[in-house]
């Protein structure tokens, strides 16, 4: 019996290795990760709020809603930080 479908080519590609430029250190402690996340969210909130001043109508409302969602995420991260170190 003749084989109609050829064998797939032998895989010679190197295994995927992610780019390490934007990787987070694997052994970073939770408090430091949350602190950096909080700072990033605060910056994103300022950017979104400032951007909203250049808009009007529904686009402005959308930008302000995005800023509010960012602020709520920032509050959640701050609460997580408080839970890790209540005295800090």
C-alpha positions in Angstrom: 0.0 0.0 0.0 1.4 3.4 -1.0 1.5 6.1 1.6 -0.3 9.2 0.3 0.7 11.7 3.0 4.4 12.3 3.5 5.9 12.3 7.0 6.1 15.8 8.6 9.6 17.3 8.4 11.9 16.6 11.3 11.7 19.5 13.8 15.1 21.2 13.9 14.0 24.6 15.3 15.4 25.6 18.6 13.0 25.6 21.6 11.3 28.9 22.3 13.1 31.1 24.8 11.2 34.2 25.8 13.0 37.6 25.5 14.3 38.5 28.9 14.2 42.3 28.3 10.9 42.7 30.1 10.9 39.7 32.4 10.3 40.0 36.1 12.9 38.4 38.4 11.4 35.0 39.3 12.4 35.3 43.0 11.0 38.8 43.5 9.1 39.1 46.7 5.3 39.7 46.7 5.5 43.0 48.5 8.0 44.5 45.9 5.8 43.2 43.1 2.7 44.8 44.5 4.6 48.1 45.2 5.7 48.3 41.6 2.2 47.4 40.4 0.8 50.2 42.6 3.2 52.8 41.1 2.5 51.6 37.6 -1.2 51.9 38.2 -0.8 55.4 39.7 1.1 56.5 36.6 -1.5 55.0 34.3 -4.2 56.7 36.2 -2.5 60.1 35.7 -1.9 59.5 32.0 -5.6 58.5 31.4 -6.9 61.4 33.4 -4.6 63.9 31.6 -5.5 62.4 28.3 -9.2 62.8 29.1 -8.8 66.6 29.3 -8.0 66.6 25.6 -11.2 64.8 24.7 -14.9 65.6 24.7 -18.2 63.8 24.7 -18.3 60.0 24.7 -14.5 59.7 24.2 -13.9 61.8 27.3 -16.3 59.6 29.3 -14.5 56.5 28.1 -11.1 57.8 29.1 -12.4 58.8 32.5 -14.0 55.3 32.9 -10.6 53.8 32.1 -9.0 56.1 34.7 -11.6 55.0 37.3 -11.0 51.3 36.6 -7.2 51.9 37.0 -7.9 53.7 40.3 -10.0 50.7 41.5 -7.2 48.3 40.6 -4.7 50.6 42.4 -6.9 50.5 45.5 -7.0 46.7 45.4 -3.2 46.5 45.2 -2.9 49.0 48.1 -5.2 46.8 50.1 -3.1 43.7 49.3 0.0 45.6 50.4 -1.8 46.5 53.7 -2.7 42.8 54.2 1.0 41.8 53.7 2.3 44.4 56.2 -0.5 46.0 58.2 1.9 48.3 60.1 3.9 49.4 57.0 
